[in-house]
Every structure is written in C-alpha cells, then in structure tokens.
Amino acid sequence: MPPVVSVSRTEHFSAAHRLNSHHLSAEDNARVFGKCNHVNGHGHNYVLEVVVRGPVDAETEMVANITDLKRWIKSAVLDVVDHRNLDLDVAYFRTRASTTENLAVFIWLRLAQVVPAGLLHQVILSETPKNKVIFTGEGLTDSDYAAVADPV
C-alpha cells in the first residue's frame, strides 16, 4: 500500500461583501454583524489554502500535480471571486450570507467539480490574519452541489 500524503496550495484573492442574513431583520443584522453589516459593504484580502490528500501514485510519485492544483483553484475559485463583490457578483450569495463559513463551503463545492474524486481534503480560508475557517466537506447534500453549477 502506498503512503498517503497531504499536499497544499496557498492562493490569495480580494473580495468585497456585506454580512447580512436574509433570515434576520435589519435591526438584528445590525446587532449581530455590527460594522460588517454596513450598507456599502467592506472587503478582505483572503488567504486560501487548498489541501488534497491521497496515496502517492506509483508512476508519477505524486498525489496531485501542483500545476493541476493551481489550475483547478484558478478556474473554479479565483476566476469567480477575485476582485468581486460576493453578494452582487456571485449567484450563490444572493440567497445566503457571505460569511467566511459560507464562502469556504462555496469554494469546496466549486473545487469538488474539478478535483479528482476523493482527493479534496480541506479548504482553509482566512479573511484576516486572526480569523480562519476550515471546511472538510461534511454535511453537504446533492442539492448543495447543484447550487454552484452557475456561479455568476
């Protein structure tokens, strides 16, 4: 049995958003999200780490080619969210708050469409040096995957 190894790639992107839940009143949104609920939004320079995990291939001696991983992240994520207003430019966030948690789920769902089955292990998303979200795909359903078919 070949060794199982994790490989990660870190990328950066900038995006604007407004923390605002469709499930809360205007007053509750202001109370829960504070200044992050400002009507004109705000932005972050996000740091994204994508971790793939799997057996080392006997022929290539890699889990995944870093060139492929870089291309997957660019096409599935960066081309969709970089220098965008998440709430206005990404259809997924028209019906859900653009929290870092939801953004990490969105990124997972997008990557799952291009990364070979079983390799995607973690999405680690930092919105600031002090705030980080880690998502491993738990709890998703088929309808979640259908929700990202057309991202814009």
Secondary structure in CASP SS format (residue, H / E / C, confidence):
PFRMAT SS
TARGET T0000
AUTHOR 0000-0000-0000
METHOD secondary structure of the structure
MODEL  1
M C 1.00
P C 1.00
P C 1.00
V E 1.00
V E 1.00
S E 1.00
V E 1.00
S E 1.00
R E 1.00
T E 1.00
E E 1.00
H E 1.00
F E 1.00
S E 1.00
A E 1.00
A E 1.00
H E 1.00
R C 1.00
L C 1.00
N C 1.00
S C 1.00
H C 1.00
H C 1.00
L C 1.00
S C 1.00
A H 1.00
E H 1.00
D H 1.00
N H 1.00
A H 1.00
R H 1.00
V H 1.00
F H 1.00
G H 1.00
K H 1.00
C H 1.00
N H 1.00
H C 1.00
V C 1.00
N C 1.00
G C 1.00
H E 1.00
G E 1.00
H E 1.00
N E 1.00
Y E 1.00
V E 1.00
L E 1.00
E E 1.00
V E 1.00
V E 1.00
V E 1.00
R E 1.00
G E 1.00
P E 1.00
V C 1.00
D C 1.00
A C 1.00
E C 1.00
T C 1.00
E C 1.00
M C 1.00
V C 1.00
A C 1.00
N C 1.00
I H 1.00
T H 1.00
D H 1.00
L H 1.00
K H 1.00
R H 1.00
W H 1.00
I H 1.00
K H 1.00
S H 1.00
A H 1.00
V H 1.00
L H 1.00
D H 1.00
V H 1.00
V H 1.00
D C 1.00
H C 1.00
R E 1.00
N E 1.00
L H 1.00
D H 1.00
L H 1.00
D H 1.00
V C 1.00
A H 1.00
Y H 1.00
F H 1.00
R H 1.00
T C 1.00
R C 1.00
A C 1.00
S C 1.00
T C 1.00
T H 1.00
E H 1.00
N H 1.00
L H 1.00
A H 1.00
V H 1.00
F H 1.00
I H 1.00
W H 1.00
L H 1.00
R H 1.00
L H 1.00
A H 1.00
Q C 1.00
V C 1.00
V C 1.00
P C 1.00
A C 1.00
G C 1.00
L C 1.00
L E 1.00
H E 1.00
Q E 1.00
V E 1.00
I E 1.00
L E 1.00
S E 1.00
E E 1.00
T E 1.00
P C 1.00
K C 1.00
N E 1.00
K E 1.00
V E 1.00
I E 1.00
F E 1.00
T C 1.00
G C 1.00
E C 1.00
G C 1.00
L C 1.00
T C 1.00
D H 1.00
S H 1.00
D H 1.00
Y H 1.00
A H 1.00
A C 1.00
V C 1.00
A C 1.00
D C 1.00
P C 1.00
V C 1.00
END
